[in-house]
Protein backbone atom coordinates (compact mmCIF):
# COMPACT_ATOMS: atom_id res chain seq x y z
CA UNK A 1 0.00 0.00 0.00
CA UNK A 2 2.75 2.38 0.99
CA UNK A 3 4.72 1.66 -2.19
CA UNK A 4 1.67 2.25 -4.35
CA UNK A 5 0.99 5.58 -2.63
CA UNK A 6 4.61 6.65 -3.03
CA UNK A 7 4.59 5.63 -6.68
CA UNK A 8 1.36 7.52 -7.31
CA UNK A 9 2.69 10.62 -5.57
CA UNK A 10 5.94 10.38 -7.53
CA UNK A 11 3.98 10.33 -10.80
CA UNK A 12 1.93 13.30 -9.69
CA UNK A 13 5.05 15.21 -8.55
CA UNK A 14 6.72 14.51 -11.88
CA UNK A 15 3.69 15.82 -13.74
CA UNK A 16 3.63 18.92 -11.51
CA UNK A 17 7.35 19.41 -12.05
CA UNK A 18 6.84 19.30 -15.81
CA UNK A 19 4.07 21.88 -15.55
CA UNK A 20 6.24 24.11 -13.35
CA UNK A 21 9.11 23.79 -15.81
CA UNK A 22 6.82 24.86 -18.66
CA UNK A 23 5.56 27.82 -16.64
CA UNK A 24 9.12 28.77 -15.73
CA UNK A 25 10.10 28.70 -19.38
CA UNK A 26 7.05 30.76 -20.29
CA UNK A 27 7.86 33.30 -17.58
CA UNK A 28 11.43 33.58 -18.85
CA UNK A 29 10.14 34.15 -22.37
CA UNK A 30 7.71 36.79 -21.10
CA UNK A 31 10.51 38.51 -19.16
CA UNK A 32 12.68 38.50 -22.27
CA UNK A 33 9.82 39.92 -24.33
CA UNK A 34 9.09 42.61 -21.73
CA UNK A 35 12.74 43.60 -21.59
CA UNK A 36 12.76 43.85 -25.36
CA UNK A 37 9.57 45.95 -25.32
CA UNK A 38 10.98 48.21 -22.62
CA UNK A 39 14.13 48.70 -24.65
CA UNK A 40 12.06 49.50 -27.74
CA UNK A 41 9.88 51.92 -25.77
CA UNK A 42 12.95 53.73 -24.51
CA UNK A 43 14.20 54.03 -28.07
CA UNK A 44 10.78 55.16 -29.29
CA UNK A 45 10.57 57.79 -26.54
CA UNK A 46 13.92 59.15 -27.59
CA UNK A 47 12.89 59.19 -31.26
CA UNK A 48 9.50 60.76 -30.41
CA UNK A 49 11.18 63.49 -28.37
CA UNK A 50 13.57 64.25 -31.22
CA UNK A 51 10.73 64.25 -33.76
CA UNK A 52 8.63 66.55 -31.53
CA UNK A 53 11.45 69.08 -31.38
CA UNK A 54 12.02 68.78 -35.12
CA UNK A 55 8.29 69.19 -35.79
CA UNK A 56 8.17 72.33 -33.61
CA UNK A 57 11.14 73.78 -35.48
CA UNK A 58 9.59 72.92 -38.87
CA UNK A 59 6.24 74.37 -37.79
CA UNK A 60 7.90 77.63 -36.80
CA UNK A 61 9.85 77.69 -40.06
CA UNK A 62 6.74 76.96 -42.12
CA UNK A 63 4.80 79.67 -40.31
CA UNK A 64 7.68 82.10 -40.86
CA UNK A 65 7.79 81.25 -44.57
CA UNK A 66 4.03 81.69 -44.87
CA UNK A 67 4.18 85.12 -43.26
CA UNK A 68 7.06 86.14 -45.53
CA UNK A 69 4.96 85.14 -48.54
CA UNK A 70 2.16 87.33 -47.18
CA UNK A 71 4.38 90.35 -46.46
CA UNK A 72 3.05 92.28 -49.51
CA UNK A 73 -0.60 91.50 -48.75
CA UNK A 74 -3.29 93.70 -47.30
CA UNK A 75 -6.46 92.28 -45.77
CA UNK A 76 -9.65 94.34 -46.20
CA UNK A 77 -12.41 93.53 -43.71
CA UNK A 78 -16.14 94.33 -44.09
CA UNK A 79 -15.87 95.20 -47.78
CA UNK A 80 -19.36 94.56 -49.22
CA UNK A 81 -19.72 91.33 -51.17
CA UNK A 82 -19.29 91.42 -54.96
CA UNK A 83 -18.43 95.13 -54.97
CA UNK A 84 -15.11 94.28 -56.63
CA UNK A 85 -16.89 92.94 -59.71
CA UNK A 86 -15.20 90.58 -62.14
CA UNK A 87 -11.78 92.30 -62.02
CA UNK A 88 -10.69 92.40 -58.36
CA UNK A 89 -7.11 93.48 -59.17
CA UNK A 90 -8.30 96.58 -61.07
CA UNK A 91 -10.80 97.29 -58.30
CA UNK A 92 -8.01 98.08 -55.80
CA UNK A 93 -7.15 101.38 -57.55
CA UNK A 94 -10.81 102.46 -57.34
CA UNK A 95 -11.01 101.33 -53.73
CA UNK A 96 -7.94 103.34 -52.68
CA UNK A 97 -9.12 106.52 -54.41
CA UNK A 98 -12.62 106.36 -52.94
CA UNK A 99 -11.49 105.30 -49.46
CA UNK A 100 -8.61 107.69 -48.89
CA UNK A 101 -9.92 110.59 -50.99
CA UNK A 102 -7.41 113.43 -51.23
CA UNK A 103 -4.79 111.40 -49.37
CA UNK A 104 -4.78 109.05 -52.34
CA UNK A 105 -2.28 111.49 -53.83
CA UNK A 106 0.21 109.32 -51.99
CA UNK A 107 -0.20 107.03 -55.02
CA UNK A 108 0.78 109.26 -57.99
CA UNK A 109 0.68 106.23 -60.24
CA UNK A 110 -1.82 103.35 -60.11
CA UNK A 111 -0.61 100.71 -57.62
CA UNK A 112 0.53 97.47 -59.18
CA UNK A 113 -1.55 94.59 -57.82
CA UNK A 114 -0.34 91.05 -58.43
CA UNK A 115 -3.46 89.26 -57.20
CA UNK A 116 -6.70 90.02 -55.40
CA UNK A 117 -9.46 87.70 -54.24
CA UNK A 118 -12.02 86.94 -51.59
CA UNK A 119 -11.27 84.36 -48.93
CA UNK A 120 -13.69 81.48 -49.36
CA UNK A 121 -15.32 81.69 -45.93
CA UNK A 122 -18.73 79.97 -45.67
CA UNK A 123 -21.59 82.43 -45.06
CA UNK A 124 -24.47 80.58 -43.45
CA UNK A 125 -26.83 83.57 -43.29
CA UNK A 126 -27.42 86.55 -45.53
CA UNK A 127 -26.52 88.96 -42.72
CA UNK A 128 -23.17 87.29 -42.00
CA UNK A 129 -20.13 89.60 -42.36
CA UNK A 130 -18.62 89.77 -45.87
CA UNK A 131 -15.73 87.47 -46.63
CA UNK A 132 -12.31 89.12 -46.14
CA UNK A 133 -10.70 90.53 -49.27
CA UNK A 134 -6.98 89.93 -49.88
CA UNK A 135 -4.83 91.99 -52.25
CA UNK A 136 -1.18 91.31 -52.98
CA UNK A 137 0.66 94.52 -53.86
CA UNK A 138 3.62 94.19 -56.19
CA UNK A 139 5.75 96.60 -54.15
CA UNK A 140 6.23 96.29 -50.41
CA UNK A 141 6.44 100.08 -50.07
CA UNK A 142 2.96 100.44 -51.57
CA UNK A 143 1.55 98.04 -49.02
CA UNK A 144 3.26 99.95 -46.19
CA UNK A 145 1.88 103.25 -47.49
CA UNK A 146 -1.65 101.85 -47.54
CA UNK A 147 -1.36 100.59 -43.96
CA UNK A 148 0.11 103.91 -42.82
CA UNK A 149 -2.76 105.85 -44.39
CA UNK A 150 -5.25 103.45 -42.78
CA UNK A 151 -3.69 103.97 -39.33
CA UNK A 152 -3.67 107.74 -39.71
CA UNK A 153 -7.27 107.82 -40.93
CA UNK A 154 -8.57 105.91 -37.92
CA UNK A 155 -11.90 104.96 -39.52
CA UNK A 156 -12.37 104.29 -43.23
CA UNK A 157 -15.55 104.51 -45.30
CA UNK A 158 -16.09 102.96 -48.71
CA UNK A 159 -19.39 103.91 -50.34
CA UNK A 160 -20.98 104.44 -46.93
CA UNK A 161 -19.68 101.23 -45.36
CA UNK A 162 -16.98 101.22 -42.70
CA UNK A 163 -14.06 99.04 -43.75
CA UNK A 164 -10.80 98.06 -42.08
CA UNK A 165 -7.39 97.42 -43.61
CA UNK A 166 -4.87 95.19 -41.85
CA UNK A 167 -1.66 93.34 -42.66
CA UNK A 168 -2.23 89.76 -43.77
CA UNK A 169 -0.77 87.12 -41.44
CA UNK A 170 -0.90 83.36 -41.14
CA UNK A 171 -3.69 81.77 -39.10
CA UNK A 172 -1.32 81.04 -36.21
CA UNK A 173 -0.01 84.60 -35.96
CA UNK A 174 -3.52 86.04 -36.42
CA UNK A 175 -4.75 83.89 -33.55
CA UNK A 176 -1.95 85.10 -31.27
CA UNK A 177 -2.56 88.74 -32.16
CA UNK A 178 -6.34 88.39 -31.74
CA UNK A 179 -5.77 87.27 -28.14
CA UNK A 180 -4.83 90.90 -27.35
CA UNK A 181 -8.20 92.29 -28.47
CA UNK A 182 -9.65 92.71 -24.97
CA UNK A 183 -6.55 94.16 -23.33
CA UNK A 184 -6.05 96.62 -26.22
CA UNK A 185 -9.56 97.92 -25.63
CA UNK A 186 -8.78 98.26 -21.93
CA UNK A 187 -5.57 100.13 -22.72
CA UNK A 188 -7.42 102.61 -24.95
CA UNK A 189 -10.05 103.19 -22.29
CA UNK A 190 -7.32 103.78 -19.70
CA UNK A 191 -5.53 106.30 -21.94
CA UNK A 192 -2.45 104.21 -22.77
CA UNK A 193 -0.96 104.14 -26.27
CA UNK A 194 0.42 100.91 -27.71
CA UNK A 195 1.94 99.28 -30.77
CA UNK A 196 1.81 95.68 -31.92
CA UNK A 197 5.05 94.09 -33.07
CA UNK A 198 5.48 90.96 -35.14
CA UNK A 199 4.61 88.27 -34.45
CA UNK A 200 2.51 89.03 -31.35
CA UNK A 201 4.15 91.38 -28.87
CA UNK A 202 2.53 94.50 -27.50
CA UNK A 203 4.53 97.61 -26.67
CA UNK A 204 2.76 99.92 -24.23
CA UNK A 205 3.75 103.51 -23.47
CA UNK A 206 2.98 104.26 -19.83
CA UNK A 207 2.05 107.60 -18.24
CA UNK A 208 5.76 108.44 -17.80
CA UNK A 209 6.57 107.89 -21.46
CA UNK A 210 8.34 104.63 -20.74
CA UNK A 211 7.91 101.88 -23.33
CA UNK A 212 7.20 98.40 -22.00
CA UNK A 213 6.97 95.29 -24.19
CA UNK A 214 4.72 92.38 -23.21
CA UNK A 215 4.84 88.93 -24.88
CA UNK A 216 1.38 87.82 -23.69
CA UNK A 217 -2.07 89.31 -22.96
CA UNK A 218 -1.83 88.07 -19.36
CA UNK A 219 1.17 90.30 -18.69
CA UNK A 220 -0.67 93.27 -20.16
CA UNK A 221 -3.59 92.57 -17.80
CA UNK A 222 -1.17 92.53 -14.87
CA UNK A 223 0.27 95.85 -16.03
CA UNK A 224 -3.22 97.36 -16.20
CA UNK A 225 -4.16 96.03 -12.78
CA UNK A 226 -1.08 97.64 -11.25
CA UNK A 227 -1.23 100.95 -13.10
CA UNK A 228 -4.85 102.00 -13.14
CA UNK A 229 -5.91 104.90 -10.87
CA UNK A 230 -6.06 103.88 -7.22
CA UNK A 231 -3.21 101.34 -7.39
CA UNK A 232 -0.06 101.89 -5.40
CA UNK A 233 2.39 100.19 -7.74
CA UNK A 234 4.24 102.16 -10.43
CA UNK A 235 5.11 100.93 -13.92
CA UNK A 236 8.74 100.51 -12.94
CA UNK A 237 7.67 97.83 -10.49
CA UNK A 238 7.05 95.55 -13.46
CA UNK A 239 10.60 95.79 -14.84
Secondary structure, 3 states (H helix, E strand, C coil): CHHHHHHHHHHHHHHHHHHHHHHHHHHHHHHHHHHHHHHHHHHHHHHHHHHHHHHHHHHHHHHHHHHHHCCCEEEEECCCCCCCCCCHHHHHHHHHHHHHHHHHHHCCCCCCEEEEEECCCCCCCCCCCCCCEEEEECCHHHHHHHHHHHHHHCCEEECCEEEEEEECCCHHHHHHHHCCHHHHHHHHHHCCEEEEECCCEEEEECCCCCEEEECCHHHHHHHHHHHCCCCCCCHHHHC
